[in-house]
Amino acid sequence: MKRHDGGVREVRRDPAEPGSLRGAVPNLRDWLKQWEDAGRPAPAAYTPALVRTGDGWDLRLSR
């Protein structure tokens, strides 16, 4: 996951649940707070869409 400053934040999975993204939710919340604190648009300013890819899904945001 990319941070607003261009760095990369690791999305950690809960080792007790293989394939779980449970650890990703707190990471996403932290990232969104940092984004808003930096004066970026609020999440409500974007329309989310899940797009199927060859190996999973991509989250795409549009304004």
Contacts in CASP RR format, 6 or more apart in sequence:
PFRMAT RR
TARGET T0000
AUTHOR 0000-0000-0000
METHOD contacts of the structure
MODEL  1
MKRHDGGVREVRRDPAEPGSLRGAVPNLRDWLKQWEDAGRPAPAAYTPAL
VRTGDGWDLRLSR
1 8 0 8 1.000
1 9 0 8 1.000
1 10 0 8 1.000
1 11 0 8 1.000
1 24 0 8 1.000
1 27 0 8 1.000
1 28 0 8 1.000
1 31 0 8 1.000
2 8 0 8 1.000
2 9 0 8 1.000
3 9 0 8 1.000
3 31 0 8 1.000
3 34 0 8 1.000
4 31 0 8 1.000
4 34 0 8 1.000
4 35 0 8 1.000
4 38 0 8 1.000
4 40 0 8 1.000
5 38 0 8 1.000
9 27 0 8 1.000
9 30 0 8 1.000
9 31 0 8 1.000
10 27 0 8 1.000
11 21 0 8 1.000
11 23 0 8 1.000
11 24 0 8 1.000
11 27 0 8 1.000
12 23 0 8 1.000
12 24 0 8 1.000
12 27 0 8 1.000
13 19 0 8 1.000
13 20 0 8 1.000
13 21 0 8 1.000
13 22 0 8 1.000
13 23 0 8 1.000
13 24 0 8 1.000
14 20 0 8 1.000
14 22 0 8 1.000
14 23 0 8 1.000
32 43 0 8 1.000
36 42 0 8 1.000
41 63 0 8 1.000
45 63 0 8 1.000
46 61 0 8 1.000
46 62 0 8 1.000
46 63 0 8 1.000
47 61 0 8 1.000
47 62 0 8 1.000
47 63 0 8 1.000
48 59 0 8 1.000
48 60 0 8 1.000
48 61 0 8 1.000
49 59 0 8 1.000
49 60 0 8 1.000
49 61 0 8 1.000
49 62 0 8 1.000
50 57 0 8 1.000
50 58 0 8 1.000
50 59 0 8 1.000
50 60 0 8 1.000
51 57 0 8 1.000
51 58 0 8 1.000
51 59 0 8 1.000
51 60 0 8 1.000
END
